[in-house]
Every structure is written in C-alpha cells, then in structure tokens.
C-alpha cells in the first residue's frame, strides 16, 4: 500500500496517492501547480506510522 511521503496517509492504490498529492499538497499559481510546504505534517505522519506498526501482526 502506498504511503504519502508528505503526511503519512496510506492509500489503496498509486492512483489514489497521486490524486491526494495533487489535491492536498499542491496549490495553483499563475505559473502552474507547485508544491505547498504548509501542508506537511511530519508529527501526524509519525503517529500514523506508529499506529499502523502497532496494528501489524508479526
């Protein structure tokens, strides 16, 4: 399952991940769409990863 490198959210497909990044992590400018650094959430990503690791059964 692909994971968003910016916020740590998981998706069922690469297509869903690409759509998420385009809609959430970019912003329209007169030049075109560019990455928006204000949408980064490293703490939330770490929490989601820890929660997911806890749910995994090894």
Backbone as JSON, one array per atom type, in Angstrom:
{
  "sequence": "XXXXXXXXXXXXXXXXXXXXXXXXXXXXXXXXXXXXXXXXXXXXXXXXXXXXXXXXXX",
  "N": [[0.84, -1.17, 0.0], [0.66, 2.15, -0.92], [2.2, 5.02, 0.58], [1.76, 8.38, 1.57], [4.41, 10.57, 1.13], [4.52, 13.01, 2.34], [2.58, 13.47, 4.35], [2.04, 11.02, 5.49], [-0.23, 9.49, 5.14], [-2.09, 6.58, 4.17], [-2.84, 4.74, 1.17], [-4.94, 2.84, -1.06], [-4.16, 2.48, -3.67], [-1.74, 3.46, -6.18], [-2.73, 5.38, -7.86], [-4.68, 6.65, -6.3], [-2.99, 7.78, -4.39], [-1.53, 9.59, -5.98], [-3.6, 11.33, -6.78], [-4.31, 12.38, -4.28], [-1.93, 13.75, -3.53], [-1.85, 15.67, -5.56], [-4.24, 17.12, -5.07], [-4.11, 17.88, -2.34], [-1.48, 18.62, -1.53], [-0.49, 20.52, -3.31], [-0.66, 23.76, -4.87], [-2.5, 26.11, -6.82], [-0.95, 28.38, -9.01], [-0.13, 31.35, -10.92], [1.86, 30.45, -12.61], [1.55, 27.72, -12.67], [0.78, 24.51, -11.17], [2.22, 24.12, -8.0], [4.27, 22.71, -5.39], [3.09, 22.85, -2.03], [4.49, 23.78, 0.84], [3.31, 24.23, 3.31], [1.51, 22.25, 3.85], [2.7, 20.05, 4.94], [2.98, 17.48, 7.38], [4.74, 16.26, 9.59], [4.65, 15.24, 12.24], [2.09, 14.16, 12.52], [2.34, 12.21, 10.57], [4.26, 10.52, 11.69], [2.83, 9.6, 13.91], [0.73, 8.2, 12.64], [2.2, 6.2, 11.34], [3.27, 4.83, 13.56], [0.93, 3.92, 14.76], [-0.03, 2.24, 12.75], [2.05, 0.36, 12.65], [1.74, -0.77, 15.13], [-0.67, -2.09, 14.83], [-0.02, -4.07, 13.04], [0.58, -7.53, 12.68], [3.08, -9.51, 13.65]],
  "CA": [[0.0, 0.0, 0.0], [1.48, 3.35, -1.0], [2.07, 5.99, 1.67], [2.1, 9.74, 1.17], [5.68, 10.95, 1.75], [4.4, 14.32, 2.98], [1.74, 13.46, 5.56], [2.0, 9.68, 6.07], [-1.52, 8.84, 4.92], [-1.99, 5.38, 3.33], [-3.83, 4.63, 0.1], [-5.08, 1.51, -1.64], [-3.54, 2.4, -4.99], [-0.87, 4.57, -6.55], [-3.58, 6.42, -8.45], [-5.25, 7.4, -5.18], [-1.91, 8.58, -3.81], [-1.24, 10.71, -6.89], [-4.7, 12.28, -6.68], [-4.18, 13.02, -2.98], [-0.82, 14.71, -3.57], [-2.25, 16.77, -6.44], [-5.29, 17.93, -4.48], [-3.83, 18.37, -0.99], [-0.14, 19.13, -1.32], [-0.09, 21.5, -4.31], [-1.51, 24.95, -4.94], [-2.49, 26.76, -8.14], [-0.31, 29.69, -9.15], [-0.18, 31.76, -12.33], [2.86, 29.68, -13.34], [1.08, 26.34, -12.71], [0.66, 23.91, -9.84], [3.5, 23.94, -7.31], [4.2, 22.09, -4.08], [2.78, 23.76, -0.94], [5.15, 23.25, 2.03], [2.49, 24.39, 4.52], [0.67, 21.07, 4.04], [3.47, 18.97, 5.53], [2.59, 17.11, 8.73], [5.64, 15.18, 9.99], [4.25, 14.64, 13.51], [0.93, 13.31, 12.22], [2.83, 11.06, 9.81], [4.91, 9.62, 12.64], [1.77, 8.98, 14.72], [0.03, 7.22, 11.81], [3.1, 5.06, 11.13], [3.34, 4.09, 14.82], [-0.35, 3.24, 14.94], [-0.08, 1.16, 11.78], [3.01, -0.66, 13.07], [1.16, -1.43, 16.3], [-1.74, -2.97, 14.36], [0.54, -5.2, 12.28], [0.82, -8.75, 13.46], [4.31, -10.16, 13.22]],
  "C": [[0.89, 1.24, 0.0], [1.17, 4.32, 0.14], [2.49, 7.37, 1.17], [3.4, 10.15, 1.88], [5.61, 12.27, 2.52], [3.62, 14.28, 4.28], [1.59, 12.07, 6.18], [0.69, 8.95, 5.88], [-1.35, 7.67, 3.95], [-3.13, 5.33, 2.33], [-3.83, 3.22, -0.47], [-4.36, 1.37, -2.97], [-2.63, 3.6, -5.21], [-1.67, 5.72, -7.15], [-4.2, 7.28, -7.35], [-4.22, 8.29, -4.51], [-1.61, 9.79, -4.67], [-2.34, 11.77, -6.83], [-4.63, 13.06, -5.37], [-3.1, 14.1, -3.0], [-1.2, 15.91, -4.43], [-3.27, 17.69, -5.77], [-4.88, 18.58, -3.16], [-2.49, 19.1, -0.88], [0.37, 20.08, -2.41], [-1.08, 22.65, -4.31], [-1.39, 25.55, -6.33], [-1.81, 28.12, -8.06], [-0.44, 30.11, -10.61], [0.79, 30.97, -13.21], [2.39, 28.24, -13.56], [0.93, 25.81, -11.3], [2.05, 23.69, -9.26], [3.25, 23.35, -5.93], [3.97, 23.15, -3.0], [3.38, 23.21, 0.35], [4.33, 23.39, 3.31], [1.61, 23.17, 4.79], [1.42, 19.89, 4.64], [3.03, 18.74, 6.97], [3.47, 15.97, 9.23], [5.23, 14.51, 11.3], [3.06, 13.72, 13.3], [1.35, 12.06, 11.46], [3.47, 10.04, 10.74], [3.87, 8.89, 13.49], [1.03, 7.91, 13.91], [0.9, 5.98, 11.58], [3.19, 4.2, 12.39], [2.05, 3.29, 15.05], [-0.46, 2.05, 14.0], [0.86, 0.02, 12.18], [2.47, -1.45, 14.26], [0.08, -2.43, 15.88], [-1.22, -4.2, 13.61], [0.8, -6.38, 13.19], [2.04, -9.45, 12.92], [4.41, -11.52, 13.8]]
}
